[in-house]
Amino acid sequence: MTRYRHMVLTPDAYTPAVVRNRSNGTSNWTSGTPWQVHTRYHVRDMWDQVTPDFQRRKNSGDIVINSMESIVHDVTVNPFHLWVGYGTNGRQRSDSGVGAISVKWPLYTVVPDDLVQDAITEAVTTARANLAAPDFAGITAIAELKETLDLLKSPLAYLHRKTTRYAHRVKRARERHRRRAEYLQAFEAREAERARKWLKHKKSMSGFEPRQPPQWSRTFNRDPNRDPELLKTISSLWLTYRYGIMPLVYSVQDAMKAAAQAEVKVRQTGRGQVEKQHSLTEEMRLPVDGYNGYQYGTTNVYSSEIRVRGFCIGEYVTSFSQAFGLQLSDIPVAIWEGVPLSFVADWFLNVGEFLGALTTDLRANVLGCGVTVEVTTTVTCTSYLAVQSGFVNFGDQTGKQVYTGTSTHKYRARKSILDIGLVARVEMNAQRYADAAALIHQRLTRKKV
């Protein structure tokens, strides 16, 4: 049975509006038919499903997912005042009730259905993949072992090479310093002997020009610490930290957690959350009113936020094979994780989560699955007024906010394994941009990661 409720959250408001005309700038105004502008609208409509014996089934441990839909509209209208005349003393027209032009209604329908459906698919896929997931992915760790060792190999070899090279350079620099010191000492002794002989022969130092030691002996230039592989190794070090050291630390933590698990029956909820945004701008214009000399319109800007929360409830028995990811259901994900750079593909396509969601029923007894979808759309309408040649705008109201509205559409629905799927996405952040730069550099320099 479906129950419907309509709630007025704020009393409606109305503002009198009227169109006035006069034949010239000094005659009396002639009022048109006045009406009421609906300036406030704030309601909630709600549909929910009533399940017989819901409380009894809940108390007995059954999972009951009731469908629900709720729509909240909150709209405020600011009447637009227009006053245009044919010259200062010509005919004039005044309108105090002009509003927004062609606002999409309900507001949430501005969001494409495909965008919402992709968010639902991704949230359901993530929720099912997270249900009964192992604490330590043993098969995956084995599959990634070679890639992890390759990540560690390059920077460790670099550090060993740099240490050996630095010690050798220090030894060479000290030897060069000793030889130059000996040369300078001998050079100074020769100059002193030459000056002594000059004085003995000339009886005066007039005209004696001391000689300077060669330029090479007056500087101490150690070999510059340059390494053409330095930039490559920085990339390797970063990738080693992100995909070698940190996964190793997490693996140890997960293994300790898995080892502490007892063999018990547990009920768990796997969750997945997806957020998306959508925007749309429309320029709406009424036909030109040639007689009164103006064209009116609005710029309607829509901004939407889509939030989808998926949940999957199930029961399973914890065991060594389950905790350490050594079950048959863990093999598909392990094979994918063993593919080189599969983690990069997961940034743009949820392959890993999709494979995990496919095997959920092998890991656990799924009791129920569903999503809660919330689409919040806001619209702002700004006035536009273009006055034709020969006419006068007596009160320029262009750029005024004449209409604002917010609509929240929220609903809950049951889902199943048929609702999972592959979804294109772009999940990037500062760390992943750094990862991408390091990977691109490694590939351009043709150096194995």
Steps between C-alpha positions, in 0.01 A plus 500: 500500500631844405434797728503861373545813711499867399649752743507879472828597666453877465168677425470619141547871435360723226581853384254718302619576149352724232576620146454876447499701176469868409489671165771755585727605781249744655169313470350277767591134530248242382525181708459159347352196673690454829608152614689337782861391448572172683815613682548212749459124452643254752352149514595136543337204328582153629417149388604196704418133498335347803608139559257278693642366830807721455579526872463125558727419203753759615508356854553152359809615309355525149638765266213709362580773248199725449482719192471872575486823301507856628493829306552840663445823308613836637440790258524877548388748230596868498265685261688693234401863441522615140437858379562584136378798298504627143710809573455715808153624402383204294294199601628302799451154644565377854490134608564392859439129460748374241688193627709207384467360149456124442650356819528123478262332743545299713849641539672163550399392147780722366747223597547242221369156592822337375706697753283385791493141374881488471529623859252232617687226312835605645364525857333156483815345349720647775262393778486139378878491451555617860274234654701219662821631345809326646709678763819394322497435126734200500461393137523863387818549704656196328387624158654844565824364649704531178375855437582597859852358474553685172393822667747445782787389276574826314527743793692256723756441223523876452565563870775234505659647186485856634656400833791320332552779248494770766765322712723463192462868410587612851817290486597648160425855620724459805783367284470796259495741792821346641682520165396863443612594850839343435530680164411839654752445779775419247396795280524744792844362589622552140365857497673576829830366361456706180438817706810431711719461191348818344583702811852359517567584139312834465547620855138618481152354446416768246369342181435164662165357397371213710341222299157363582436128526297344218124542518439129538704489819309784666157337484364189662240355263365168601314306228143633492246263645309453181302191413292477182284235669411722798161608363418144400583380848288770666208361299590149610529604864156664492338196337679273746358699792147503358480148357777314676559620856150621591321188366754290690422687823125461443546132415678437831224684688228307316677170559518569874131589498411186304703280735297628794167402342302224663273267303160658564190587300474873438254734332659786309393792283713582199473866401576709196461873450514704179467875454462681169424854384308641206446856378297663223452859385214606273439840341122538475354792299142605426419630151570869446205720592528744211210719607630561852864488390674236709600136526490324835672181605687320775826311537424176682793331673449146636743330736446142619668265746438127479574287806451125483559267796494129427467231766517122492419294811617142534615223733814287485723291724848633568781251440872491423442475125242779509711734714816443293328519161574140401155403374404421142290818495821704545666366182337737242609811691848352556541433126401859421734640766781299343461682168769773465365848575153364576473755780527778240210350304294499822535879514288522186292179501383304807627162378629381839177588681293341223686169532461514879126568465456202264622258766312646800251212511791253521641677808180571690127439524359828367189600697420826330643770279385849412585866441398837635511771234489873575496758219510864611450761228521876539394750236563874488327715239641843418302759306588631154347805333592637156336832402446561129625806312290810569374371836615597849566272798374703794612250768773260394442174685732284291701250704249469783434164660135430425473130586685258728404144565631182658365153443611189688396166357583207727404137462596152613477189283593133513785378282654165403804357328336592169556867585881487519714600205811665360489878529743751350630747756789733575618456859806724524661685789836661574669168580369332186611791284849450648470127426399573142793739450745241634354224282507716187863594567593136552335403170657789305847408627428132431600397847318216665307588810 
